[in-house]
Structure formats: C-alpha cells, structure tokens
Amino acid sequence: MTPFPRRRVLTGLAAALSGSVLSSWGQTAKPAATSKPKPANKLAAKLRIVIPANPGGGWDQTGRALGTAMISAGVVDEIEYENKGGKGGTIGLTYYAEKYSADPNTVIMGGTVMLGAVALQKPAVDMSSLAPLARLTSDYLVMVVAANSPIRSASDLSAAMKANLKNVPIAGGSAGGVDHIFSGVFARAAGANPEDLVYQPFAGGAEVVSSVLAGKSMVGISGYSEFSAQLAGGQLRAIGVSSRKASFGIPSIRDQGVQVEMANWRGVFTGKGVPADRQAAMVEAVRQASNHENWKAVLQQNRWDASWLSGKDFVESIDFDLTTARVMTHLLKLKA
C-alpha cells in the first residue's frame, strides 16, 4: 500500500466530516523491508518493553510479538514486559516518560490510538516526550454485533444510527482513540449527529467483547484479532471492515454504501533522552526482528499488514496523524 498524499487525506477527511464519505487517517502503510537480513548485532542482554495497555489487546499482542522476534533474531537475550494500561495509552506514556525517558534499554509501544487519546485528553505528557523508532503494523477495524442481533450489515447499522443514535451504544477502545473517532465518522456518514454518539470506552478488546455479548453495547469496534475467537465460535457476527475492499472474509463498510474507511497502526518508541546513536541501534535491532520468520508468522496469524516506517518519514507521519486527530476530535465534538 503506498502512502496517501497529504492533500488527498485532508480532502477525504473534509468529505467524511461533511457527511459524505472518506476518512483516510492512518492509511500510510508501506511494505516491510525485504532486504536480506544482516548478521545480528546484540542490542542488549535485556530489553524492557513498556506496553501502555492491559494484557491481551492489540498493543500487548504487538509488543510481546516484537519481543519474541527480537530474541529469535539474536538482538537481545531477554525481554521484560510492563503493562500500564488506561486512557488510550496516556497513563503508560506518562509512566514511561517519568521513569524511562533516558533509559537506553527500554522502549514503549504506541500508535494511532495514543495519538487520538493525546488529541482528546490534552495530557501534560504528550508525544513530544518520545523519540519515534519504527512503525510496525497496520490493520483495519472490524465492526461486530452479537450473533442474535437484528443488525446484519453496515447499512442496517447506518439506518439504526440515523433513526436514533442514542439507542445505538458502541463499545471500543479508549476515548479519543481510533475506534472512537471511527464511530463518530460512521455516525456522521449515516446522517446522524455525532454529538449524540453513545460511545463506551474500554481498556481492551476482551472488555469490548463482553459488553457486546452481555447486550450492554449494540456494536463493538476493534481489530480483527481481538474478535477472531468469538467470530469463529459464532458468538459474534462481523458486519463490516474499515478497509477499502473486503478483508478477513468480511465485506467492507464502504462497499455496503457507507462511505468511510480507516486504518490503525502500531509502532515502537524510545525516550527523548536516549542518545541518537543508541536510537539508531534500536531501529536496526527492530528492523532485524521485523525480518525474522517469527515476526512474519505473527503478522499472518493476526492478519496484520507489515507497515514499516522509520526515520524522518515516520516522524512526519506522526505529526500529520496527530494534527488530523486533533481536527477530527474538534469537528466531531468528541468527549473524553
């Protein structure tokens, strides 16, 4: 997938928010590097990965898969994981910045959800405290309902939202994150007023599943991997995916007549206090891990797209996505 020109992204955003169609926020995926792996240079005997989310969700899955791949690639011997979830990653972000901002052997996971949370919450500690290393994955959002729900398609959901948005509670990730923003964009495209959106934020995908199955939420939004077991078991039904075309065997929302799409990326960061040469060594270690077969197998298993980006391109992509998140949060009048 090639990057979207910035003017085209902004044009699509304006169209989505005017009740028309497309949001391309986050859709700047590039294929992973395919060059022949270099012999591994040891980064550290032990590396710590801070995961700003509860166990079991997308960030947790990505962080632990990265750690396993780094060990397999021979760039570290041991990984220690710290989960600090809540508020779209901003609790973990603050924790990391206060404790590890200059630690050369500690990194933190982040991504689209964190940018949205920062845009909405305006926390004292924000993305400026981090040094971006590499973007790793990109995936799409899946909308699900309970298997016994009368909602059977994205067009059914659109009609229900237009009729009475307050009667359509939606469960997803933290307030301000990509799930929340996508809910608002979908509501707007359905002809409803996003200010009436009933969005129920949860710390992880397991809680989203529980809320939908318990009938507390009509719709759940998350990545495919967080719903896959219940979809396979028949407890949940997928009604659409936020990609341009069908993915995971699920019809795209766009192809069902609701003209919206959105992607969600995840990456790895270090602290601003880490020297530049050490940051470069970290990037190379992550690159080697991303070329390892263990990592590629995880991508295939979770149906994530490789989305490698580093250096100046990654920094500029983050700046643009954060600006876009702030614009969308304001125009959709999202509430924390």
C-alpha positions as CSV (number, residue, x, y, z in Angstrom):
1,M,0.0,0.0,0.0
2,T,1.5,3.3,-1.0
3,P,1.3,6.5,1.2
4,F,-1.7,8.8,0.6
5,P,-0.6,12.4,-0.4
6,R,-1.4,14.7,2.4
7,R,-3.7,16.9,0.4
8,R,-5.7,13.9,-0.6
9,V,-6.0,12.7,3.0
10,L,-7.3,16.2,4.1
11,T,-9.7,16.2,1.3
12,G,-11.0,12.8,2.3
13,L,-11.3,13.9,5.9
14,A,-13.3,17.0,4.9
15,A,-15.6,14.8,2.9
16,A,-16.2,12.4,5.7
17,L,-17.0,15.2,8.2
18,S,-19.3,17.0,5.8
19,G,-21.5,13.8,5.8
20,S,-20.1,12.5,2.6
21,V,-17.6,9.7,2.6
22,L,-14.0,9.0,3.3
23,S,-11.6,9.2,6.1
24,S,-8.1,8.1,5.3
25,W,-6.5,8.8,8.6
26,G,-3.7,6.3,9.4
27,Q,-3.6,4.8,5.9
28,T,0.0,5.4,5.1
29,A,1.2,1.8,5.2
30,K,4.4,0.7,3.5
31,P,5.6,-2.9,3.0
32,A,8.2,-4.1,5.4
33,A,11.8,-4.1,4.3
34,T,12.6,-7.2,2.3
35,S,16.4,-6.9,2.1
36,K,18.5,-9.9,3.2
37,P,18.9,-9.8,7.0
38,K,22.3,-8.7,8.3
39,P,24.0,-10.7,10.9
40,A,22.5,-9.8,14.3
41,N,24.3,-7.2,16.4
42,K,23.5,-7.5,20.0
43,L,21.5,-4.5,21.3
44,A,21.4,-5.5,24.9
45,A,21.4,-8.6,27.1
46,K,18.0,-7.5,28.5
47,L,15.5,-5.1,27.0
48,R,12.3,-3.7,28.6
49,I,9.1,-3.1,26.6
50,V,6.5,-0.9,28.2
51,I,3.1,-1.7,26.8
52,P,0.6,1.1,27.6
53,A,-2.4,-1.2,27.6
54,N,-3.8,-4.1,29.5
55,P,-2.8,-7.7,28.7
56,G,-4.5,-9.3,25.7
57,G,-5.2,-6.4,23.4
58,G,-3.6,-5.3,20.2
59,W,-0.7,-3.3,21.7
60,D,0.0,-6.2,24.1
61,Q,0.0,-8.7,21.3
62,T,2.2,-6.5,19.2
63,G,4.7,-5.7,22.0
64,R,5.1,-9.3,23.0
65,A,5.4,-10.5,19.4
66,L,8.1,-7.9,18.9
67,G,10.0,-9.1,22.0
68,T,9.8,-12.7,20.9
69,A,11.1,-11.8,17.4
70,M,14.0,-9.7,18.9
71,I,15.1,-12.7,20.9
72,S,14.7,-15.0,17.9
73,A,16.7,-12.6,15.8
74,G,19.5,-12.6,18.3
75,V,19.5,-8.9,19.1
76,V,18.6,-9.4,22.7
77,D,18.7,-12.3,25.1
78,E,15.8,-11.5,27.4
79,I,12.7,-9.2,27.4
80,E,10.9,-7.8,30.3
81,Y,7.3,-6.5,29.7
82,E,5.5,-3.9,31.8
83,N,1.8,-3.3,31.1
84,K,0.5,0.1,32.2
85,G,-2.9,0.4,30.6
86,G,-5.6,3.1,30.6
87,K,-6.8,6.3,28.9
88,G,-5.8,5.3,25.4
89,G,-2.2,4.8,26.4
90,T,-1.6,8.1,28.1
91,I,-1.2,6.6,31.5
92,G,1.6,4.4,30.2
93,L,3.0,7.3,28.3
94,T,3.3,9.4,31.4
95,Y,4.7,6.4,33.4
96,Y,7.4,5.8,30.7
97,A,8.3,9.5,30.4
98,E,8.8,9.9,34.1
99,K,10.7,6.6,34.7
100,Y,12.5,5.7,31.5
101,S,12.9,8.8,29.3
102,A,16.7,8.4,29.2
103,D,16.9,4.6,29.6
104,P,18.9,3.1,26.7
105,N,17.3,-0.3,27.3
106,T,13.6,0.5,27.5
107,V,11.1,1.1,24.7
108,I,7.4,1.8,24.6
109,M,4.7,0.7,22.2
110,G,2.4,3.3,20.7
111,G,0.2,4.0,17.7
112,T,-2.9,5.6,16.3
113,V,-4.9,5.1,19.5
114,M,-2.4,7.0,21.6
115,L,-2.4,9.9,19.1
116,G,-6.2,10.1,19.3
117,A,-6.1,10.0,23.1
118,V,-3.5,12.7,23.3
119,A,-5.6,14.9,20.9
120,L,-8.7,14.4,23.0
121,Q,-7.3,14.5,26.5
122,K,-4.5,17.1,26.1
123,P,-2.4,15.4,28.8
124,A,0.6,17.2,30.4
125,V,2.9,14.5,29.0
126,D,2.4,14.0,25.2
127,M,4.1,12.6,22.1
128,S,6.8,15.3,22.3
129,S,8.4,13.3,25.1
130,L,9.0,10.3,22.8
131,A,11.5,9.6,20.0
132,P,9.9,7.5,17.3
133,L,11.8,4.4,16.3
134,A,9.6,2.5,13.8
135,R,6.1,1.8,12.7
136,L,5.5,-1.9,12.6
137,T,1.9,-2.9,11.7
138,S,-1.3,-1.6,10.2
139,D,-4.7,-3.2,10.4
140,Y,-8.3,-2.4,9.9
141,L,-11.2,-2.0,12.2
142,V,-14.0,-4.6,12.4
143,M,-17.5,-3.8,13.5
144,V,-19.3,-6.7,15.2
145,V,-22.7,-7.4,16.8
146,A,-23.9,-10.3,18.9
147,A,-25.0,-13.3,16.8
148,N,-28.6,-12.7,17.7
149,S,-28.6,-9.0,16.8
150,P,-31.2,-7.7,14.3
151,I,-28.3,-5.7,12.8
152,R,-26.9,-7.8,10.0
153,S,-25.0,-5.3,7.9
154,A,-23.3,-1.9,7.9
155,S,-26.3,-0.5,6.1
156,D,-28.6,-1.8,8.8
157,L,-26.4,-0.1,11.4
158,S,-26.4,3.1,9.4
159,A,-30.2,3.1,9.3
160,A,-30.4,2.5,13.1
161,M,-28.0,5.3,13.8
162,K,-29.9,7.7,11.6
163,A,-33.2,6.8,13.3
164,N,-31.9,7.3,16.8
165,L,-28.2,7.4,17.5
166,K,-28.6,7.4,21.3
167,N,-30.2,4.0,21.1
168,V,-27.0,2.5,19.4
169,P,-24.3,2.3,22.1
170,I,-20.9,1.4,20.7
171,A,-18.1,-0.3,22.6
172,G,-14.5,0.2,21.6
173,G,-11.1,1.2,22.9
174,S,-10.2,4.3,24.9
175,A,-11.8,7.6,24.5
176,G,-10.3,9.6,21.6
177,G,-8.7,6.5,20.0
178,V,-9.2,5.3,16.5
179,D,-12.3,3.3,17.5
180,H,-13.9,6.4,19.0
181,I,-13.1,8.6,16.0
182,F,-14.3,6.0,13.6
183,S,-17.6,5.7,15.4
184,G,-18.1,9.5,15.0
185,V,-17.1,9.4,11.4
186,F,-19.5,6.5,10.7
187,A,-22.3,8.3,12.6
188,R,-21.8,11.4,10.5
189,A,-21.7,9.4,7.3
190,A,-25.0,7.8,8.4
191,G,-26.7,11.2,8.6
192,A,-26.7,11.3,12.4
193,N,-25.4,14.0,14.7
194,P,-22.1,12.7,16.3
195,E,-22.8,14.8,19.4
196,D,-25.5,12.2,20.2
197,L,-23.0,9.3,20.0
198,V,-23.1,6.9,22.9
199,Y,-19.5,5.6,23.0
200,Q,-18.4,3.2,25.7
201,P,-14.6,3.1,26.1
202,F,-12.8,0.0,27.4
203,A,-9.2,-0.7,28.2
204,G,-9.0,-3.8,26.0
205,G,-10.7,-5.9,23.4
206,A,-11.9,-8.6,25.9
207,E,-14.0,-6.0,27.6
208,V,-15.5,-4.9,24.3
209,V,-16.5,-8.5,23.5
210,S,-18.0,-8.9,27.0
211,S,-20.1,-5.7,26.7
212,V,-21.5,-6.7,23.3
213,L,-22.3,-10.3,24.4
214,A,-23.9,-9.0,27.5
215,G,-26.2,-6.7,25.5
216,K,-24.8,-3.6,27.1
217,S,-23.4,-2.4,23.7
218,M,-25.1,-2.9,20.3
219,V,-21.9,-2.7,18.4
220,G,-18.2,-3.5,19.1
221,I,-15.3,-2.0,17.2
222,S,-11.7,-3.3,17.3
223,G,-9.1,-5.1,15.3
224,Y,-9.9,-8.4,13.8
225,S,-7.5,-10.4,16.1
226,E,-9.4,-9.2,19.2
227,F,-12.7,-10.7,17.8
228,S,-11.4,-13.7,16.0
229,A,-12.2,-16.4,18.6
230,Q,-15.8,-15.2,19.1
231,L,-16.3,-14.8,15.3
232,A,-15.0,-18.3,14.7
233,G,-17.2,-19.6,17.6
234,G,-20.3,-18.0,16.3
235,Q,-21.0,-15.7,19.3
236,L,-20.3,-12.6,17.3
237,R,-21.2,-11.6,13.7
238,A,-19.0,-9.2,11.7
239,I,-21.0,-6.6,9.8
240,G,-18.2,-4.8,8.1
241,V,-14.5,-3.9,8.0
242,S,-13.0,-0.4,7.6
243,S,-10.8,-1.2,4.6
244,R,-11.4,-0.1,1.1
245,K,-12.2,-3.6,-0.1
246,A,-13.3,-6.8,1.7
247,S,-10.8,-8.2,4.3
248,F,-10.7,-11.2,6.5
249,G,-13.7,-12.6,4.5
250,I,-15.7,-9.6,5.8
251,P,-17.4,-7.1,3.3
252,S,-16.0,-3.6,3.5
253,I,-18.2,-1.0,5.1
254,R,-17.6,1.2,2.0
255,D,-18.9,-1.5,-0.3
256,Q,-22.1,-1.6,1.7
257,G,-22.9,2.0,0.9
258,V,-21.4,3.8,4.0
259,Q,-18.5,5.7,2.5
260,V,-15.9,5.5,5.3
261,E,-12.6,3.8,5.8
262,M,-9.8,3.9,8.3
263,A,-6.6,2.1,9.4
264,N,-4.9,1.6,12.7
265,W,-1.1,1.4,13.0
266,R,1.2,0.4,15.9
267,G,4.9,1.2,16.4
268,V,7.7,1.4,18.9
269,F,9.3,4.5,20.5
270,T,12.1,5.4,22.9
271,G,12.7,8.4,25.2
272,K,13.9,11.8,24.0
273,G,16.8,11.4,26.5
274,V,18.3,8.4,24.7
275,P,21.3,9.4,22.6
276,A,20.9,9.5,18.8
277,D,23.4,6.7,18.1
278,R,21.6,4.4,20.6
279,Q,18.3,5.3,18.9
280,A,19.8,4.2,15.6
281,A,20.9,0.9,17.1
282,M,17.4,0.3,18.4
283,V,15.9,0.9,15.0
284,E,18.3,-1.5,13.4
285,A,17.5,-4.2,16.1
286,V,13.8,-3.7,15.5
287,R,14.4,-3.9,11.7
288,Q,16.2,-7.2,12.1
289,A,13.4,-8.6,14.3
290,S,10.8,-7.5,11.7
291,N,12.6,-9.5,9.1
292,H,12.6,-12.7,11.2
293,E,10.3,-15.5,10.3
294,N,8.7,-15.5,13.8
295,W,7.5,-11.9,13.2
296,K,6.2,-12.7,9.8
297,A,4.2,-15.6,11.2
298,V,2.6,-13.4,13.8
299,L,1.6,-10.9,11.0
300,Q,0.0,-13.7,9.1
301,Q,-1.7,-15.2,12.1
302,N,-3.2,-11.9,13.3
303,R,-3.9,-10.7,9.7
304,W,-1.8,-7.5,10.3
305,D,-0.2,-5.7,7.4
306,A,3.5,-5.0,7.6
307,S,3.8,-1.3,7.7
308,W,7.5,-0.4,8.2
309,L,8.4,3.2,8.5
310,S,11.3,4.8,10.3
311,G,13.4,8.0,10.5
312,K,12.2,11.3,9.1
313,D,9.3,9.7,7.3
314,F,7.9,8.2,10.5
315,V,8.3,11.5,12.4
316,E,6.4,13.4,9.7
317,S,3.7,10.7,9.5
318,I,3.1,11.0,13.3
319,D,3.0,14.8,13.1
320,F,0.4,14.6,10.4
321,D,-1.7,11.9,12.1
322,L,-1.7,13.9,15.3
323,T,-2.8,17.0,13.6
324,T,-5.6,15.1,11.8
325,A,-6.7,13.5,15.1
326,R,-7.0,17.0,16.7
327,V,-9.0,18.2,13.7
328,M,-11.4,15.2,13.8
329,T,-11.8,15.4,17.6
330,H,-12.8,19.1,17.3
331,L,-15.1,18.7,14.3
332,L,-16.8,15.6,15.7
333,K,-17.1,17.2,19.1
334,L,-15.9,14.0,20.8
335,K,-15.9,14.0,24.6
336,A,-13.3,12.3,26.9
